[in-house]
């Protein structure tokens, strides 16, 4: 019996030593993101949050700002879905800062729209309009890239009057999940 305990103790010590030298990779973050998406789509928000928080930690460890922004956005979506708009906004705001810093126009476009939606839910209409406008302005910058179906459904384009925001762009309850590249 004593020998078994010593063997288990040695194994656990070895495991702790090995795991402490383990270096997380972007692939690990991608796995946590995929698992988070899976649980989010199943409405298991606690599991989605756990996975995305682990992925966020890895991205911070790696110093990958785009990855950090994506996880912050996805965590915000959970709180948005749970009608915790203030908490969602805190994550969206952090993600937006990062997307601006690295020049990720798609991230700015999405986060600004999501923030507009959250402010609208909080009946803070002036802020909502400001963020919706920001989203439109960014979309205008990437107008030439508006070839994908996702962008076409987010905006209505009228030759004479320009680009209009579609109210349905950010209104689906599940939100738009970001995927890691």
Protein Blocks (a to p, Z undefined) as FASTA:
>chain_A
ZZmmmmmmmmmmmmmmmmmmpccdfklmmmmmmmmmmmmmnopaklmmmmmmmmmmmmmm
nopaklmmmmmmmmmmmmmmnopaklmmmmmmmmmmmmmmnopaklmmmmmmmmmmmmmm
nopaklmmmmmmmmmmmmmmmmmmmmbfklmmmpccdfknopaddfklmmpfnlpadddZ
Z
